Amino acid sequence: MPGCCPSVWPMASSWILRNGATDVAPIEYEHAAAVATDDTLDTVWLTLTPDELIEIAPRLGFHSQALEDATKATDGLSESAQRTRITRFEAYVFLTLFSSSLDPPSGELSLTAIPVFVSPKYVVMVNPTEPYSSEELLARWRADPSLLQYGVPTLLYCLLDLIVDSHLRTVDSLTDAVDEMEEDLFSTASDAASDPRDSQLRSFTNRKSLVRLRRVTQPMRELITGAMRHEDNDATPVPPPLMPYYQDLYDHVLRVADSIEGLRDLITTIYETRLALYDHTLNTVTRQLAAWAAIIAVPTAVTGFYGQNIPYPGFGRSSGYISSTVLWISISVLLYVMFRKRKWL
């Protein structure tokens, strides 16, 4: 990518649109505010670190509360203090977005906070390390050059589309993980000696990831509709030609929300079914032990009776031994057949 900066970002990365063409060039962040407010430029996209944002925020007129929320999000406090939202100010709109990814082996969800300031002239994205998928963003902007004439709404749509795509990929990964759990639920090939806590931990981890993903994706519906809604003195009006794109984005957000709800219900069902299977296995083992205990008790009872030190039919003769043996074998076989018939054995 031309104009790419080193891993330690001493300069803000900017994308400048002139006459529907995208020029990529790094710019020193001290000059970023001047570039963002330059009336000779069509649209400016800036990616700043939190320190750079704090320095140029007064020149761009950012509200102190929005500035605090943006720096909190990039300081790793997003999950405890931030949520997906849209806040309107007089001259700009402040967005808090989250991209997501899932680690398939562990099922752990990773969230990346992306605070964004949007005005009719510029888009400022706050990132502590480097531009978020800059090459992919540029590719999306250039995919349909005819849309670049609409400026900021087009750039914002591409970013939102990138965010929602990350949610879709995460949901697909979670769907695969839940499918594996479903297959293992009734699998007879699994090792009977395996620790059941492993499957329980996997179920808990996937459900936890779904809850966290739901927390950042559910407000996306309100955010998209807020971006499409026209208000008086709206800082970022969406032109009618872009409405179908934003509507498609809204449909994708609904798909993510529906998939998450379905997966939550499915994981709950799998968890409850696994508990029911454990109870069924326990009851089966208990019945088997009770059946064998009853069978083993028969020869003990019979030989105990015939072992009395008082005269009884066959006492002291071989006929007593034969009759006692036949008796306990017959009763044991009868119990075994009865238990087998009732599927206790």
C-alpha positions, 0 to 999 in steps of 0.5 A: 500500500503506498504511503504505508507508515512504520509499526510505530506510527509517528504520523496520522494516516489520511485518505484524501478524496478529490473529484471521486479519486482516492489519494493515499498519503501520510500526513503529520498529525500536527497538520491533520486538523488543518487538512480536515477543515480544508475547504479545497478537499472533498473528503478526508479520512484520518486515523489517529492514536489517542495521544494525537487525538487529544492534541488536535481535538481542540482544533476540531472542536470535539466535545470533552465527553466524546474525547474521554469515551474515545480514549477509554475505548482504546485504552482497553476499558471498552468492555467495562465502560463503553458500548456500541452507540451513536451520539450526535453533536452539533457539527459531527457524530461520535460512534463507538464501534466494535469489530470481533473475531473468534479463536476457534480452538478456545472459543474465546471472543476478541473485541476491538473498540473503534471510536469514530468521529464523523462530520460532513468533511472528515472521518476521524478514526481512533486507533492506538496502533495502526489503521484498521484494515486500511488496505481492505477499506481502500479496496472497498472504497475503490470497488465502486468509484461512482459512490465516492462522489457522496464523500463521507456517507460512502466512507462510513458505509464501507467502515460499517460494512467492514465491522458487520462483516467481522460480526458475520464471520464471528457468528459463522465461527460460533455456528461451527463450534455449536455444530461440533458440540451438537455432533459430540452430544450423541456421538458414540465414538467419544471416549467414555473416560473423557472428562465431562468438564471439558465439554461443559467448559466448551459450552460455557465458553461459547455461551460467554462469547455469544453474550459478549458478542450480543452486547456489542451487536444488538445496538448496531440496529439502532446505530444503523437506523440512526445513521439513515435517519434524517434530522434537522441540521444533520451532520451526516445526512445519507443521500438517497442513492446510498440508502439501499446500501445502508438498508442492506447493512441493516439486513445483515445486522438483523441476520447477526442478531437472529443468528445470535439468538438462535445460537443462544437457544441452541447452546442452552438446549445442548447444555440441558440435554447433556445434563439430562443424558448425564442423569440418564446415564446415572440412573442406568448405572444405578439400576444395573448395580441394583439388579446385580446386587439383587442377583448376588444376594440370592446365593448369599441368602440361600447358602446362609439359610442352608448353613444354619445349625438346625436340622432342615430337609437334606441336613447333613446330606448331599441332597441338601447341597444339591437342592440349595444349589439348584434353588439359588441358581434358579432364582438368580436366573429368574431375576436376571431374565426379569431384569433383562426384560425390563432393560435394567441389564 
